[in-house]
């Protein structure tokens, strides 16, 4: 469960680290992930969908409204791959998400 803090080319970093998913709160950073990697971008967006830049609507960026929702989505992604309860799910339950 790595956390990576980066200034700049998030997509290239995601590709270099072979990340499966990236959570970010800026649409332009998620677009960078789409452009330069195979990672699944999760946009943490608390505003209305209408306030998103038009370029985001036509991409594979998935919008989530909270960090808890992002964790839920990551858990589902992991479970789909493994077909069983994941470590992320146990951690999420332990911290109350």
Buried (B, 14 or more C-beta within 10 A) or exposed (E): EEEEEBEEBBBBBBBEBEBEBBBBEEBEBBBBBBEBBEBBBBBBBEEEEEEBEEEBEEBEBBBBEEEEBBBBBBBEBBBEEEEEEBEBBEEBEEEEB
